[in-house]
Amino acid sequence: MSAVVVLRLPLDTDLSGFVALLQRLRVPHRVAEEGGEQVLWVPGQELADQVRELYARHPQGDAGAELPASVAPVRDSFFTQLRRSPVTALVLLTTFIVFAVTLAGENFSTIRWLSFVDFRIDGERIYLTYLAATLDSGQWWRLITPMLIHFGWLHLAMNSLWYWELGRRIEFRQGAIGLLGLTLLFGLASNFAQYWWAGPSLFGGLSGVLYGLLGHCWIYQRLAPSSAYRLPPGVLVMMLAWLAICMTGVFELLQFGAIANAAHVGGLLTGCLTGLLGGMLARRSA
């Protein structure tokens, strides 16, 4: 379901009351400046017609206003959500393909072409090259591709579910190009952070990107409130608490495997920065 323009209004029109009403009614929407006007989008023509009618009755917002039953947001089917979120779907599809090709993270002969730096395995030892040598050989794709590598089904399932949840929100609010750019930026930042902290090592997964998306939504929402970025209660606390637990080293102590904590922190800090910049621009436009 594609986004439909509901209203085009002069920049000096105060939409804050009406936007607050849409947020209270949990109507998915997006407001941005375009061609010297404020433009309000919602997903679907039927919803657009009803929201337009609602604005005619309550342009300043109304605490007692309610949407007609016919316009109450209906949970879209899975395939409808896929069509509305092409970049989210594309990133996940690519991740699934890499997971299959690498045999759930067990096929190291394939993983070595996607890891941050090249490596070879001799018996029970792994020998990794340095980033400078990797870049000198022209293998620039390695700066991004570690985010596609996952080691085991649980690793893939957790990261995929969170990317589906956060990616769709950003794609609706800031568009497909916006999500793609943020995904690549957070992947790059988290990979570099992990390499800077731990040196040459074998790591992978979307979790650094996920913490970037989380930080972006968190700070953006505080500066320019949007229903798309309003996360379920407790999600932020849970994710930050999980990060803190991982940083204690308890999982390494219990021999559950190493956690790329620097990638998580690097992604989170970069996401907070993009959320700050994006939120300030959106607030200024509004």
DAFENPE-V445706 format. One record per pair of residues at least 24 apart in sequence whose C-alpha atoms are under 6 Angstrom apart, sorted by the first residue. I is the first residue (numbers start at 1). J is the second residue. If there is no record, write none. Layout:
I_J, I_J
This chain:
1_44, 1_84, 2_43, 2_84, 3_41, 3_42, 3_43, 4_41, 4_42, 4_43, 4_44, 5_40, 5_41, 6_40, 6_41, 6_48, 6_52, 7_39, 7_40, 8_38, 8_39, 9_37, 9_38, 10_37, 11_37, 11_38, 17_60, 17_61, 18_59, 18_60, 18_61, 21_61, 23_227, 30_173, 47_71, 85_168, 87_176, 88_167, 95_148, 104_151, 104_152, 105_150, 105_151, 114_142, 114_145, 114_146, 115_142, 115_146, 116_142, 116_143, 116_146, 143_188, 144_187, 144_188, 146_204, 147_204, 147_205, 147_206, 148_205, 149_204, 149_205, 150_205, 159_206, 169_228, 186_212, 186_267, 190_263, 190_266, 190_267, 191_263, 193_262, 193_263, 193_266, 194_262, 194_263, 208_263, 208_264, 208_267, 209_267, 211_264, 211_267, 211_268, 212_267, 212_268, 212_271, 213_271, 215_268, 215_271, 215_272, 216_271, 216_272, 216_274, 216_275, 219_272, 219_275, 219_276, 220_275, 220_276, 220_279, 223_279, 224_279, 224_283
